[in-house]
Amino acid sequence: MSPEFPSEAWLKALEDRLNSDARYAQVARNWEGDLAFVIEPDGSGELEAPIVFYVDLWHGKCRGSAVLNSIDERKPAFVLTASLKNYRNILAGRLDPMQAMLTRKLKVKGSMAYMMRNVPVVLDFVRVCKEVTQA
């Protein structure tokens, strides 16, 4: 059974999957940049306050992950912000991650040019996230 998103167990499973996925290691071999997911309440009552997940991605590996109390604890290269509903829609395949970025359903803080030059890495990272969610 897969861990529930968002949870610390899900984040740990993501770190483990990233570090054991040969395809991700190959596709992301040149990626340099950590990121934070800010998961905002969506009005459903499931979340009372935002949750911040941090992942340190470097050359096809995840060097660590953490649930942060605040985005101010780290200075990630990228901050991805969306509602819980929009994150779940991305993870379920109901919302394309690139379309979500372009329509600002998923807000990106950081070098959009770098991200756009590395679309295959972004999409493969999302693939791994989906696999953790659907395992």
C-alpha positions in Angstrom: 0.0 0.0 0.0 1.3 3.4 -0.9 1.8 6.1 1.7 -0.7 8.9 1.7 0.2 12.2 0.1 1.0 14.5 1.9 2.8 12.7 4.7 6.4 12.3 6.0 6.1 8.6 4.9 5.3 9.7 1.4 8.3 12.0 1.3 10.6 9.3 2.6 9.2 6.9 0.0 9.9 9.5 -2.7 13.5 9.9 -1.6 14.0 6.1 -1.7 12.4 5.8 -5.1 14.4 8.6 -6.6 17.6 7.0 -5.4 16.7 3.6 -6.7 15.2 4.6 -10.1 17.8 4.0 -12.9 15.7 5.9 -15.5 15.5 9.0 -13.2 19.2 8.8 -12.5 19.9 8.9 -16.2 17.5 11.6 -17.2 18.4 13.9 -14.3 22.2 13.2 -14.4 22.9 16.9 -15.1 20.2 18.4 -12.8 21.4 20.7 -10.0 18.8 22.2 -7.8 16.9 21.6 -4.6 13.2 22.3 -4.4 10.4 22.8 -1.9 6.8 21.9 -2.4 4.5 24.2 -0.6 1.1 22.4 -0.2 -1.6 24.9 0.6 -5.0 24.1 2.2 -7.7 23.8 -0.5 -10.8 24.6 1.6 -11.6 20.9 2.1 -10.7 21.1 5.8 -8.1 18.3 5.3 -5.2 20.8 5.9 -5.3 23.5 8.4 -2.0 25.1 7.5 0.5 24.8 4.6 2.9 21.9 4.5 6.4 22.3 3.1 8.3 19.3 1.7 12.0 19.8 0.8 14.0 17.6 -1.5 17.7 18.1 -2.4 18.2 16.9 -6.0 21.6 16.6 -7.4 22.8 14.8 -10.5 20.0 12.2 -10.6 20.0 11.5 -6.8 18.1 12.8 -3.8 20.7 13.8 -1.2 18.0 14.3 1.4 14.4 15.3 2.2 12.6 16.9 5.1 9.3 18.3 6.2 10.0 21.9 7.0 8.1 24.1 9.5 8.6 27.0 7.1 10.0 27.7 3.7 12.4 30.1 5.5 14.4 27.1 6.9 16.1 26.5 3.5 16.7 28.6 0.4 15.9 26.1 -2.3 16.5 26.8 -6.0 12.9 26.2 -6.7 9.7 26.6 -4.7 6.6 24.9 -6.1 3.3 26.1 -4.6 -0.1 24.7 -5.2 -3.3 23.7 -3.4 -3.6 20.2 -2.0 -6.2 19.5 -4.7 -4.0 20.6 -7.5 -1.0 18.5 -6.2 -3.3 15.5 -6.0 -4.6 16.1 -9.5 -1.0 16.2 -10.8 -0.1 13.0 -9.0 -3.3 11.3 -10.3 -2.5 12.3 -13.9 -5.6 14.5 -14.1 -3.6 17.7 -14.4 -0.5 18.0 -16.6 2.4 19.4 -14.6 3.6 21.7 -17.4 0.1 23.0 -18.1 -0.3 23.5 -14.3 2.9 25.7 -14.3 1.9 27.7 -17.3 -1.7 28.3 -15.9 -0.3 29.1 -12.5 -2.2 26.3 -10.8 1.3 25.3 -9.8 3.3 28.4 -9.0 7.1 28.2 -9.6 9.6 30.4 -7.9 13.1 30.0 -9.3 14.6 29.9 -12.8 11.7 29.1 -15.2 14.3 29.1 -18.0 16.3 26.4 -16.3 13.2 24.4 -15.7 12.0 24.8 -19.3 15.5 23.7 -20.6 15.1 20.6 -18.4 11.5 19.6 -19.2 12.4 15.8 -19.5 13.9 16.0 -16.0 10.8 17.7 -14.6 8.5 15.2 -16.2 10.5 12.2 -15.0 10.5 13.6 -11.5 6.7 13.8 -11.7 6.6 10.2 -13.0 8.5 9.1 -9.9 6.2 11.1 -7.6 3.2 9.5 -9.3 4.7 6.0 -8.9 5.2 6.6 -5.1 1.6 7.8 -4.8 0.1 4.9 -6.9 2.4 2.1 -5.5 
